[in-house]
């Protein structure tokens, strides 16, 4: 059992075998056993589809690119920045998948995979990798594979030849990671060269100063397991030292940790604190280290942190980041998808009520958008639209079902399966969602999809007799690798008893939760899960509820929030003045905000002003995103049948696809000339078709006019920059030519080079390729046997199945009731009277340097936030969230 010294894990299922059984939307709606078995088998079939395509099209590469059906080899594909630090030319996906093969009873495939790892995988590679990702995915995968190999060997039928070879590889990898811990603090460098370590020019790393809290605090399970498997304590010693340092550096008043820390000085670089990206698995590993190692010190620390999380960060059913020094003030108004693991951790803790609340909130967001967006606002709108097939929601769903046996969570798991098959499944695997609003795809299938998603879904639907071993004898790492609980007794004599190793004092047991809650007393009503979930479901269904509006905040009262600000309110203007923010009315009727930190009445007021400016930037940035919606190009003909969806940029002219319920459907044809800059020589072929054109040599509008005169019903412009991709370049709108474009009535979309090549390759291979241009990908049922259903049927499918995001009129919260609207181009933050930001309208979603505009066009200038000349420390602290998505990528993505 997963019980260590009275620990509460999974005891809910033991205490309440009857109490919760059958409580779904109403009592008694249990899922039939046959249906669970069907879903279990479907999980296995989906795993086979993903795994076999990786092995056929990608191996020995680290990852599969499911849209182009080839492997992702680092250095051969356009760089994705820090995301590629997970790739080390060590067949990442195969290693990460080993123990999933064993769990799914694929013993023959597991044995073959182990032999491939031993014969093919090389660790002595001159490549710089993420210490965090390599630890949880590769070291964890080798240890999980070793655990499964030993388990099968002991059963006496398989792996009888195995002599701990995976463990030897794991130790080799552990030794290659150890140089990263050679710092004065004991916190590891974020990256290490597998061959050369971190010192010397040949390493191409070792100059970094910062790392995320999760990156440094998600080592202990794998390193301690490696020490106890091999008898070499050096790994566990280094991992414990890093955990000790993070604990010492917590903010002592709030007992919270920041997101990013300096590995040399221990100073917090980012002081925002939450349970999502950058911190998440640090908390997970504190609790799981207690379970795996039996060390009370980890439980004490976790309980201290958990109390602060529930006091400051938890705002049921939301989990909102706060500042560690001012934990009553929110640091952001949105949540990232990585926090979806937290309800599962709360089950592990034994705190069921908030776990049910948070999970229900997440479930309703997935119902609204089919998947959890990478980030979403506190009123459940999309903040960042990507979804890289993350497994955290399925993980929490499994743990809640395990604890409650409530069939409601089986239905939640079913929805995960259905959405993966309907929207993410492609001929060569499963493709990450580029945009959950349009259903467009990204050429990406991360290793964690095979390592975690199918593992949790199989565990959710399987019976005990379906499992090849007793899962209660193991703990699951953050990458869902199995480690045996018997490790708690290994090397036990070398570990100190329940003593604080930093102070030498005995542990204070007063704040420990040593016993499990009696849920019969906490929840006497058998329908309690339903009663907890219902208000949350109502809140999400109410389409973007807003917080109460304060029209007249008093000076000296609560700080003014951006969502409440009105430029024509004298009290608001006075509050801005006290915060050092000036409101300038421009000649064109718009308004501009400028902050002078030194003119605030106090340091606290200056910080309130910085917070206000950042909130206003987020609001105006969100408005800009809503004005620049992406479009979808969906390949609907045989053999694609709607399974491949590409992210496309819209044009500022021509047909608005968001106002067309069906979109524009037609066969592709290549324009002649391909540039589309003169009258078309193949007008007969283009008539009634969608033309493919190359970017460059003339204006976008000119291209559109030429193919329209040729009789085309739509056009797709393909970037001529080799290797460009929506994975790495920001999407933008195609601008007009400065003249009236009312004569252009067809839709024109833009694809980067990589996505455009998918269309060109399909056309070369199949000759007749039919696509749908739309604002959002349509359900594949509409393309049965390669033939689209009648328009009336298709419209009914769309109307019955689509759940739209909040309407624009409900979410336009930039400046309520203000006659002088603010835009992001009119926000600047300064210490001195520098020049105001640009007054020109921004049309490009990107970096504002003209990249992505039609060649030959003048870039439309995008005003930005002016950097402070003096780099005031408070200013630096607040401006970091402006680039929050890039920071998330560096942290864990």
TORKELUM-55720 format. One record per residue: z, x, y of N, C-alpha, C in turn. Coordinates in steps of 0.1 Angstrom, whole numbers, plus 5000, padded with zeros to 4 digits. Layout:
N
ZXYZXYZXY
...
***
This chain:
893
500050084988500050005000500050095012
499550035024499550105036500950085043
501950125036503350105042504050235042
504450285053505150415054506450385062
507650405056508850385063508950255071
508650145065508750015071507649985080
506550055080505350035089504749895086
504249835096503849695095502449665090
501649775088500249755084500049665072
499249565075498849465064499949385059
501149385065502149305059501949155063
501149125073500948985076500348915064
499448985057498748915045499848895034
500848985034501848965023502848855027
503148845040504148755044503648605044
502348595048501748465050500548445041
500648445028499448425020498948275021
499748185024499348045025499247995039
500048055048500248005062498847995069
498048105068496848115076495648085068
495748065055494548045047493847915051
492547925055491847805058491947765073
492447845081492547805096491347865103
490347785105489147835112489147755125
488047695129488047605140488847485138
489147455126490047355122490547395108
491747345104492247375091491347335080
491347415070490647385057489147415056
488647495066487247525066487047665060
487547685048487347815041485947835037
485547965037484147995032484147995017
483147935011483047934996482848074991
483348094979483248224973481848274971
480948174968479548204966478848254979
479248194990478748235003479248375007
480448405004480948545007480248644998
479948604986479248704977477748724982
477148614987475848624993475848715005
476848705013476948795025477248935021
478048955011478349085006477049155001
476249074993475049134988474049165000
474049075010473249105022473649235029
474849255030475349385036474749505028
474749495015474249605006472749615009
472049505009470549515011470249575025
471049535035470749595049471049745049
472149785042472449925041471349995035
470849945024469750005017468550025026
468249925034467049925043467250045053
468450055058468750165068468750305061
469450315050469650445044468350495038
467550405031466350455025465350495035
465250425046464350465057464750595063
466050625064466450755069466050865059
466350845046465950945036464450965035
463650855037462250865035461550925048
462050885059461250915072461951025080
463251055078463951135087464651265080
465151245069465951355062464951475061
465451595064466851645067467251635082
466551565090466851555104468251495105
468851505117470151445119470151295120
469151235126469151095128467751045126
467650915123466350845122465950785135
464750795139464150725150463450605145
464050485145463450375137462250305143
461950325155460650275161459450355158
459650485158458550575155458550635141
459550585133459650625119459650775116
460450845123460550985121461951035125
462251155121463551205123463751265137
464951255143465251315156465751455153
464951555158465351695156465651745170
466751795172467251845185466251955190
465851945202464852035208463451995207
463151905197461751865196461551725203
462551655206462451535213463051555227
462551465237463151485250464651475250
465351555258466751565257467351435263
468451385256469151275261470451315267
470551445271471851495277472951505267
474151465270475351495262475251415249
474451305248474351235236473851315225
473051415228472451505217473451605212
474651615219475651715214476151675200
475851555195476351515182475351575171
474251625176473251675166473351825164
473551865152473752015150472752065139
471651995136470752035126471452055112
472451965110473151965097473051825090
471951755091471751635084472851535086
473151515099474351435103474451305096
473451225096473451095090473851095075
473251185068473651195054475051225051
475651325058477051355057477951245061
477551175072478351065077478350945068
477450945059477250825051477850845037
478250955033478650985019479650885014
480750865020481750775014481450625015
480450595024479950455024479150435011
478350535007477650514994478650494983
479750564982480750544972481350404972
481750364985482350234986481450124981
480150134984479250024980478750034966
479550114958479250124944477850194941
477350274950476150344948476450484943
476950484931477550614925476350714923
475250664918474150754915473650814928
473450724938472950774951474050864957
475350844956476350924961476251064955
476151074942476051194935474851274939
473751204941472451274945472651324960
473351244968473551284982474451404983
475451414975476351524975475551654971
474751644961473951754957472951804968
472451704976471551734987472351814998
473451765001474351825011474651975007
474951994994475352124990474152224989
472952164986471852254985471052274998
471052175007470152175019470852205032
472152155033472752165046473252305049
472952355061473452485066474252465079
475452525079476352515090476252635100
475552735095475452855104474252845113
474352745122473252715131473552765145
472552825151472752865165472452745174
473452655175473252535182474652495188
474652445200475852405207476152255204
477352225199477652085195478952035201
479151915201480351855206481451875195
482551925200483751945190484151815185
484351715194484751585190483851515180
482551515183481651445174481551515161
481451645161481351725149482551705140
483751695147484951675139484951545132
484751435140484951305134483751265124
482551315127481451275119481151375108
481051505110480751595100481951645092
482951695099484151735091484751615085
484851505092485351375086484551335074
483151345076482251305065482351385053
482551525054482751615043484051585036
485151555044486451525038486451395031
485751295037485651165030484751175018
483751255018482951275006483651344995
484451444999485351514989486351414983
486951334991487951234986487251144976
486051094979485351004970484951074957
484551204959484051284947485251304937
486451334943487651354935488051224928
487951114935488250984930487350954918
486050974919485150944909485351034897
485651164900485851254889487051224881
488051174888489351134881489151014872
488150924876487850814868487150844855
486650974854486151024842484650994838
483850934847482550894843481450964852
481851004864480851054873481451184880
480651264886481051384894481851474886
481751484872482551564864482251714867
481051744873480651884876481351934889
481851834897482251874910483551964910
483352074918484452174919484852194933
485052084941485552094955484552164964
483252154961482352224970482252164984
482452034985482451974999483652015006
484752035000485952085007485752225012
485052315004484752445008483852445021
482852355021482052335033482852295045
483752195042484652145053485452255059
486052345051486852455056485952555064
484752575059483752665067483552595081
483352465081483052405094484352405103
485552385096486752395104486952525111
486652635104486752765109485752785121
484552725120483552735131484052655143
484852555141485352475153486652535159
487352615152488552675157488452755169
487352835172487252905184487352825197
487052695196487152605207488552585212
489552605203490952585206491552715213
490752815216491352935221491452925236
492352835241492652815255494152825257
494552845269496052855272496752735270
496052615271496752485269496752445254
495852495247495652445233494652335232
494252275244493152175243491852245240
491052185232489752255228488752245239
487852345240486652325248485852205242
485152135251484352025246483252055237
482752185238481552215230481752355224
481152385212481252505206479852545199
479552665199478352715192478752735177
478052675168478352675154478352825149
477452905154477353045150478153135158
478153125171478753225180480053185186
480553065184481853025190481752985204
482653025213482652985227482553105237
482753225232482853345241481453425240
481053475251479853555252478653475256
477653545262476453475267475653405256
475753465244474853405233475353265229
476553225233477153095229476552985237
476153015249475552915258476552805261
477852835260478952735262480152815265
481352745267482552815270482852825284
482052765293482252765307482852635312
482852535303483352405307484852415310
485252325320486652325324487352185320
486552085317487151955315486751895302
487651815296487351745284487951605285
487451505277488051375277489351375268
490251285271491451275264491251245249
490251155246489951125232489351245226
488551325233487851445227488951545222
489951565230491051655226492051595217
492151465217493251395210492851325197
491551355193491051285181490651395171
491651485168491451595159492451595147
493551535149494751555140494451505126
493851395124493651345111492751435102
491651475108490751565100491351705098
491851755109492451895108493651895099
494551795100495651795091495251775077
494351685074493851665061493251795055
492451865064491851995059492952095056
493952105064495152195061495752155048
496052025046496751985034495951985021
494651965023493751985011493652135007
493552225017493352365014494552445013
495752395019496952475019496952575031
496052565040495952655051496452575064
497652605069498252525080497552545093
496652645095496152675108495452565115
494752475108494052365114495052265119
495952225111496952125116497752175128
498052305127498852365138498052345152
496852375152496052365164495852225169
495652135159495551995163496851935169
497951975163499251935168499551985182
499152115184499352175197498552095208
497352055205496551975215497251845217
497751775207498451645208499651665216
500451765214501651795221501351815236
500351885239499951915253499551785261
498851695254498451565260499651485263
500551485254501851405255502651455267
502751585268503451645279502851615293
501551605293500851575306500651435309
501251345301501251205305501851175319
501551075326502151045338503550985335
504551055339505951025334506450885339
505950835350506450695354505750585347
504450605345503650495338503550515323
503750645319503550685305502150655300
501250675309499850655306499150795308
497950805301497150935303495850895310
495350995316494050975323492850995313
491650985319490450985310489951125308
490051215318489451345317490551445322
490651555315491751655318491151795319
491651885328491252025328491952095316
491052165308491652225296492452345299
492352405311493052525314494352495321
494252405332495452375340496252255335
495552165328496252045324496251945335
495551965346495451865357494551755353
494951625357494051515354492851515363
491651515358490451515366490051375369
490051285359489951145362491251075358
491751005368493050945366493050795362
491850745359491850605354492250605340
492950495336493450495322493150355316
492650355304492450225297492550255282
491850165274491850185260490450205255
489450215264488050235260487650375260
486350395264485750525264486550635270
486650745264487350865270488850875265
489450765261490850765257491050705243
490250605240490450515228491050575216
490350675210490850725197492050815198
492450855210493750925211494850835207
494850715212495950625208495850585193
494550575188494350545174494950655165
494750775169495150885161496650915161
497350875172498750885173499350795162
498850665161499450575151498950605137
497750645135497250675122497750805117
498150905126498751025122500151005116
500850905122502150865116501950805102
500950725100500650665087500250765077
499350855081498850955071499851065068
500551115079501451225077502851195076
503251075079504651035078505551105088
505051145099505851215110506251115120
507551085121508050985131507651015145
507451145149507151185162505951115167
504951095159503651035163503950885166
504750815158505050675160505850655173
506750745176507550735188506650745201
505750845200504750855212503850735213
503350685201502450575202503250455208
504450425203505150315209505450325224
505650445228505850465243504550425250
503450485246502150445252501850305251
502050245239501750105237502450015246
503750035248504449955257503849955271
503350075276502750085289501450015289
500650025278499349955278499549805279
500549755272500749605272501349565286
502049655293502549625306501549635317
500649725317499849755328498349725325
497849755314496349745311496049615305
496849555297496649425290496849315300
495749245303495849125311495149015303
495848965293495248875283494248775289
493048765283492548845271491848975275
492049025287491249135292492049265290
491349375290491949515290491249585301
491949595313491249655325491949785328
491149885331491650015335492450015347
493450105348494350115359494450265363
495050295374495350435378496650475373
496750595367498050635361499150645371
498850675383499950695393500250555400
499350465400499550335405499050235395
499750215384499350135373499149985376
499749935387499549795390498249765397
497549875401496249855407495049885398
494149785396493049805387492149915392
491549995383490650105386489150055385
488949945378487549895377487549745374
486449685375486349545373485549505360
485349615352484549585340485149665328
484749625316485249685304484149735296
484349845288483349905280483549855265
482449865258482449805244483349885234
483650015237484450085228485850035227
486349955236487649905235487749795224
486649755218486649655208487449695196
487749825194488549875183489949835184
490449795197491849785199492549675192
491849555190492549455182492849495168
491949575162492249635149493449725149
493649805160494749895161496049805163
495949695170497049615172497549545159
496549515150496949465137497649575129
497249695130497949815124499349825129
499549795142500849795149501649675144
501049565141501749445137501849345148
501049365159501149285171499949185171
500149075164498948985161498448905172
499448845180498948755190497948815200
498248925207497248985216496049035208
496149065196494949105188493948985187
494548875184493748755183493048715196
493848735207493348695220492148785224
492348915223491349015227490048995218
490248985205489148965196488348845200
489048735203488348615206487548625219
488048695229487248725241486048805237
486148905229484948985225483948905217
484448815208483648735200482848635209
483448585219482748495228481648565236
481948695240480948775247479748805238
480048825225478948855216478048725214
478748615214478048485213477148465225
477548505236476848485249475648585250
475748705244474748805246474148855232
474548795221474148845208474848965203
475149065212475849185209476749215221
477749295218478649345229477749435238
477549405251476949495260477749625261
477149735264477949855265479049845275
478849765286479949735295479749595300
480749515302480649385308481849355317
481649265327482549245337483749155333
484749145341485849065338485548915338
484448885343483948745342482848735332
482748835323481848825311480348835313
480048895325478548925327478249065322
476949085320476449215316476649315328
477249435325477449535335476449655331
476449695318475449785313474949715301
473649705300473049615290472749675276
472949805274472649875262473649825251
473249845238474049825227473549915216
474250025213473750125203474250095189
474349965186474749925172476249975169
477049955179478450005177479249915167
480149975159480749895148482149845152
482649875164484049855167484449705166
483549615170483849475168483949435154
483049485145483149455131484449515125
484849625130486149695126487349605128
487449555140488549465144488549335136
487249285134487149155126487649175112
487349285106487849315093489349325092
489949395101491449415101492149275104
491549195113492149065115492048975103
490948985096490848905084491748955073
491849085072492749145062494249105065
494549095077495949055081496248905079
495248825082495548675083494848595072
493848655066493048575057492448445063
492248445076491748335083490248345081
489548245075488148245073487348245086
487948215097487248225110486648365112
487348465107486848605109485648635099
485548555088484448565080483148515087
483348405095482248355103481848455114
482848515120482548615130481748735124
482148775111481348875105479948835101
479848705097478448655094477548655107
478148625118477348635131476848775134
477748875130477349015132476149045123
476149005111475049025101473748965106
473948835110472748765114472048825126
472848865136472348915148471649055146
472249135137471549255133470249235127
470149135118468849105111467849045121
468348955130467448885138466848975150
467749065155467349125167467249285166
467949345157467849485156467049545144
466749465134466049515123464549535126
464149655122462749685124462149745111
460849765110460349805097460949935091
461350025100461950155096463450165097
464150055097465650065099466149965108
467150005116467649915126467649995139
467149935150467049995163468149955172
468650045180469650015190469049915200
469849835207469349755217469249825231
468149835236468049885250468549795260
468449665258468949565268469149435260
470449395260470849275252470249155259
469949165272469449045279467949015275
467149125273465749105269465549115254
466449175247466249205233465349325230
465149405240464349525238465049635231
464349725225464849825216464849965221
465650045216465750185218465450265205
464750375206464350445193465550525189
466550455183467850525181468550445170
469050525160469950465150470950575147
472150565154473150665153473750665139
474350785135474950795122476050705120
476850665131477950585129477650445124
476350405126475950275121476050265106
475550375099475750375084477150405080
477850495088479150535084480150425085
480050345095481050245098480650095097
479550065103479249915103479149855089
478449915080478349855067479549865059
480349965062481649985055482549875058
482749845071483649735075483149595070
481749575071481249445067481349425052
481149535045481349515030482749485027
483749555033485149535030485549395034
484849335045485149205049484749095039
483649115033483149005024483449035009
483849155005483949194991485349144986
485349114973486549084965487149214961
488449214957489049334952488349404940
487849314932487149364920485749434923
485249404935484049464940484249614944
485449654947485749784952485949884941
485450004943485550104932486950174932
487750144942489050204943489950114952
491250144952492150064960492250114974
491650034983491550084997492950095003
493950034998495250045003495850185002
495250264993495750404991495150505001
494350455011493750535020493850495035
493750585044493650555058492250575063
491750495072490350515077490450585091
489650695092489650765104488850685115
488750735127487950665137486550655134
485950735125484650725120484550655107
485750595103485850515091485650595078
486150725078486150805066487450795059
487450785046488650765038489450895036
490750895039491651005037492750945029
493251015018494250955009495650975015
496450865014497850865019498650965012
498251015000499051114993499151245001
498351265011498451385019499751395027
500451275028501751285035502751365028
502651395015503551475007503051615006
501851645009501351785008501851865019
502251985016502752085026503952025034
504651925028505651855036506851955039
507052045031508152145033507952225045
506652245049506352325061506552255074
506752125074506752045086508252015089
508552015102509951985106510251845104
511551815102511951675100511751595113
512351475115512151395126512751455139
512151565144512651635156511551655166
511851635178510851665189510551815189
509351855185509051995184508852065198
508851985208508752045222510152075227
511151985225512452005230513552045220
513152025207514152055197515151945195
515051835203516051725202515651635191
516651565185516351465175515651345182
514851275174514151165180515051045183
514750985194515450865198514850745191
515550685183515050565175515150435182
515650435194516050305200514750225204
513650285206512450215210511450205199
511850235187510950225175510950085170
509750045165509649915159509649945144
510849955138511049995124510749885114
510849755119510649645109509549555114
508949485105507749405108508249275113
507549215123507949085128507848975117
508748875118508648765109507748665115
506448655110505548575116505748425114
506548395104506948255102507748205114
508548285120509348245132508448265145
507648365145506748385157505748275158
505148225147504148135147504348025137
505247925140505647825131504547725128
503547715137502447625136501347685128
500947625116499847685108498547705116
498347625126497147635134497247735146
498247825146498447905158497247995161
496448045152495348125157494348045165
494147915160493247835168493747805182
495047775183495647745196495547865205
495547985200495448105208494048125213
493048095204491648125207491048025216
491447895215490747795222490647815237
491747845244491647865259490747985262
490648085254489748195257488348155255
488048075245486648025243486247945255
487147865260486847785271486547865284
487347975285487148055297485848125297
485348175286484048235285482948135287
483148025281482047915282481947865296
482947875304482847825317482047905327
481247995321480248065329480748135341
481348245339481748335350482748285359
483948245355485048205364485448315373
485748275386486148375396487648365399
488248485403489648475407489748395420
490948345423491148265435490748335447
490148265457489748325469490848325480
491048445485492048445496491248465509
491348355518490548365530491248435541
492548435541493248495553494348585548
494048695542495148785538495848845550
497148865549497848915560497849065560
497849115573497849255574499249305569
499149405561500349455554500649395541
499849285537500049225525499249285514
498749215504497949265493496649325498
496249435493494949505498493749405497
492849415506491649335507490749385496
490249285488489349315477487849285482
486949365476485549345480485049205478
485449145467484949015464485348915474
486448935481486948835491486448865505
485748975507485449015521484448925528
484648895540483648825549483548895562
482348935565482149025577482448945590
482448815590482648735602484148695603
484948755595486448715595487148825602
487748795614488448895622489548965615
490348885607491448945599490949045589
489749015583489249115574488749235581
488149225593487649335600488849425604
490049365608491149435612491749515600
491749445588492149515576491349635573
490049625575489149735573489449855583
489749815595490049915605491249995601
492249925596493549995592493250085580
492250055572491950135560490950245564
490550255577489650365581488150325578
487850195577486550145574485950085586
484750125591484150065602483049975598
482849855605481849765602480849765613
479549815610478549825620477449715618
477149645629476049545628474749605632
473749595624472449665626471549565633
470449625639469549545646468849435638
468649475625467849375616468749265611
470049255616470849145612471749185600
471549295594472449335583473649415589
474549445580475749515583475949645575
476649735580476849865573478349895573
478849945562480249985561480250135561
481150205569481250345569482750375568
483250465560484650495559484850635565
485950645573486450775579487850785573
488050865563489350865557490450905566
490150995576491151045585491550945595
490850835597491150735607492050625601
492350625588493250525583494650545588
495350435588496750435594497750505586
497350525573498250595563497450645551
498050735544497350775532497150665522
498150575521498050455512496950365516
496850345530495750265535494450325532
494350465534493050535531492650515516
493650515507493250495493492850355491
493450255497493050115496491550105501
491250175512489950175517488950235508
489250345501488350405492488150305480
489250245476489050145465488150025469
488349985481487449875486486049915487
485750045491484350085492483750095478
484550145468484050165455483750025449
484649925451484349795446483149735453
482949755466481749705472480449775467
480549905463479449965457479049905444
480149875436479849815423479249675424
479749595434479249465436477749475441
477449555451476149565456475149625445
475749725438474949785427474549675416
475549595413475249485404474249395409
474249365422473249275428471849335427
471849465429470549535429469949535414
470849545404470449545391469849405388
470549305393470049165390468749135397
468449215408467149195414466049265407
466449355398465449435391465549415376
465349295371465549275356464449345348
464749395337463749455328462949345321
461849375316461049275308460849335294
460349245285460249275271458749275267
458349375259457049365252457349365237
457049245231457349225217456049225209
456049305198454849305190455049205179
454149105179454348985170453448975159
452349055158451349045148451849115135
451149095124451349165111451149315113
452049405109453249375100454549375108
454449355121455649365130456449235130
455749125132456348995132457548985142
457449045154458449035164459649125162
459549225153460649305150460749435159
459649455167459749575176459649525190
460649555198460649505212460849635221
460049645231460049755240460449715254
461249805260461749785274460649815284
460349715292459249735302459749705316
459249775326459549755340458649645345
459149565354458249455360457549505373
456649425378456049445390456549355401
456449395414456849315425455849205428
454749205421453649105424453249045410
452348945411451848885399452848785393
452548745381453348635375454748685372
455748595376457148625373457448575359
457648665349457848615336459148545334
460148575343461448505341461348355344
460248315350460048165353459148105342
458748175332457848125322458648115309
458847995304459747975292459248055280
457848065278457348125266456948265268
456448295280455848425283454348425281
453748535281452248545279451948625266
451148555258450948605244449448645243
449148755237447648785236447548915228
446248945224445949065217445649175227
445849305223445749415231444249465232
443949525243442649595244442849705254
442149825252442249935261441249925272
441649945284440749925296439750045296
438550015301437550125303437050105317
437350205326438050325324439550295322
440150395314441550375311442550375323
442050435334442950435346442950305352
441950215350441850085356441550085371
441050205376440950215390439550175395
438650135386437350085390437049955382
435949895385435549775378435449805363
435849715355435949745340434649735333
434249835326433049845318433049755306
434249725301434349645289434949505291
434449445302435049315306434949215294
433849215286433749125275434949135265
435349265263436449285254437849245260
437949265273439249235280439449095282
438449015282438548865285439548805275
440548735280441548665272442548755265
442548885268443448985262444349045272
445249125267446249205275445749345275
445449395287444849525289445949635289
445549745283446349865283445749965293
446550015303445950105313446850225314
446350335320447050455322447550465336
448750515338449250535352448550645359
448350625372447850735381446450695387
446050775397444750775403444650665413
445350555412445250445422446550365422
446550265430447750175431447850085420
449050045417449249945406448549815409
448649765421447949645425446449645422
445849765425444449785423444049765409
444949825400444649815386444749675381
445749595386445949455383444649375387
444149405399443049325403441749345395
441549475391440349505383440449435369
441549445362441649385349441649225350
442149175361442149035363440748985365
439949055373438549015375437749025362
438249115353437549125340437949015330
438948935334439348815326440548845317
441248955319442448985312443548885316
444448855306445548765309446848835312
446848965311448049045314447649195313
448549275318448349425317449549495315
449449615308450549705305450149845310
450849895320450550035324451450125317
450750235311451550335303451650465311
452750515312453050635319452250755313
451650835322450850955318451751085317
453051075320453851195319454351205304
453851315298454151335284455651335281
456051255271457451255267458351165275
457851105285458751015293459150895284
460450845286460950745278462050665286
462150535283463250455289464550505284
464550585273465850645268466450735279
465550805286466050915294465650895309
464850805312464450785326464750645331
465150625344465550495349464350405350
464550275347463550185349463250145364
462050105367461750075381460749965382
460649905394459649805396458349865402
457249815398455949865404455749795417
455549875427455449825441453949785443
453749695454452449655458451749765466
450649735472449849835480450049825495
451049745499451249725513450549615519
449749545512448949435516449349305508
448849195511449149075504448649085489
449549045480449249055466449248915460
449148815469449148675464447948645455
446848725456445748695447445948745433
446948815430447248865416448148765409
447648705399448348595392448748635378
448148745372448548785359449848875359
450548885348451748965347451349115345
451949205351451749345349453049415346
453149485335454349555331454149705329
455249775330455149925329455949975317
455350065309455950125298455950275300
457050345297457050485297456150545285
455850665286454950735276455250705262
456550725258456950715245456750575240
457250475247457150335243455650295243
454850335253453450305253452750355241
453150475236452450535225452650455212
453850385212454050295200452950185200
452650135211451550035212450150095208
449950215214448650275211448450315196
449550365190449550395176449350265167
450050165171449850035164448449985165
447750005177446449965179445450045171
445750175170444850265162444950235147
446150195143446350175128445850035124
446149935132445849795128444749725136
444149785146443049735153443449605161
443849505155444249385162445749375163
446249395175447749395177448049285187
448849195184449249085193450649105198
450849095211452149115218452448995226
453748985229454248885238454948955250
454548915262455148965274456048855279
457348895280458348795284459548855290
460448765295461648815301462648845291
462548795279463448815268462748795255
463048885245462448875232462748745225
461748685218461948555212462448575197
462948465192463448475178462248495169
462548565158461448605149460948485141
461748375141461248265133459948205139
459748235152458548185159457348255155
457448365147456248445143456148455128
456348345121456248345107454848375102
454748465093453548505087452548555097
453148615108452248675118451548575127
451848445126451248345134452248275143
452048275156453048215165453048065162
454247995163454247855162453747795175
453447665174452947595185453947605197
453347595209454147625221455347525222
455147395218456147305219457347335210
456947385198458047425188458747545193
457947635199458547765204459547735215
459147645224459947605235461247545230
461247465220462447405215463347505209
462747605202463547715196464247795207
463447825218464047895229465147815235
464947685238465947605244467147595236
467047585223468147555214468947685211
468247805212468947925207469348015218
468748005230469048105241470348065247
471248155250472448145258472248235270
471848185282471548265293472748325299
472548435306473648495314473948415326
474948445334475348365345474148345354
473848225360472848215369473148295382
472048325389472248415400473148355411
472948215412473848155423475248165420
475648185407477048185403477648325404
476748425404477348555403477148635416
476448585426476248655438477448665446
478348755443479648775449479648895458
478548935464478549055472479349035484
479048945493479748915505479748765507
480748685502480748545502480748495516
479848395519479848325531479648415543
478848515541478648615552477248605557
477048585571475748575576475048715577
475748825575475148955575475349025562
474448995552474749055539474649205538
475449255530475549405528474649445516
474049555516473349615505473949755502
473649805490474149935487473650035496
472450015502471850115511472650125524
473650035526474350035538475850045536
476150125526477550165523477550315523
478550375531478650515531480150545532
480550665527481950705527481950845533
482650855544482650975552484051015556
484251145560485451195566485151215581
483951225585483551255599482451165602
482051165615480951075620479651115616
479251125603477951165599476951055601
475751085598474650985601474850865591
474450755595474550635586473450645575
473750565564472850565553471550505557
470550525548469150465551469250315552
468350265561468350125563467150055555
466350135548465250085541465650015529
464749915525465049835513464849925501
465649905490465549985478464849905467
463849955461463149885451463149955438
463550085438463550165425464950165419
465050145407466350155400466450305394
467050395401467050525397467750615407
467250735408467950835416467450845431
466450765434465950755448465150875452
464650955444463851075448462351055446
461950925444460550905443460050915429
460850965419460450975406460250835400
459050805394458850675388457950595396
457550635409456650555417455250595412
454350495416452950525413452450645420
451750735413451250855419450350815431
450550885442449750855454450450755463
451550695458452250605467453350675474
453750625486454950675492456150615486
457150705483458350645477459050555487
459650445482460450355490461850415490
462350455501463650525502464750435498
465650495490466850425486468050495492
468750425501469950485507471050495497
471850595498472850615489474250635495
475150685488476550705493476550845498
476950865511476951005516478151075511
477951195506479051275502479951325513
481151325511482151375521481951525523
482051565536481851705539483051785535
484251725536485451805533485951785519
485251695511485651665497487151645496
487651545504489051505503489351475489
490551515484490851495469490851345466
491351265475491451125472490051065470
489151115479487751065479487151105466
487351225461486751275449487251195437
488551155437489051075426488450945425
488150885437487550745437486050745435
485350845439483950845438483450875424
484250925415483850955402483450835394
484050715397483650595390482250545393
481650595404480350555408479350605397
479650715390478850765380479450745366
480150625365480950595353480150605340
478950555340478150555328477850695323
477450775332477250915328478450985323
479650945329480851005324481150955310
480850825307481050765294480150845284
478950875288478150955279478751085276
479251155286479851285284481151275275
481851155277483151145270482951125255
482151025251482150985237480750935232
479850905241478650835236477650945231
***
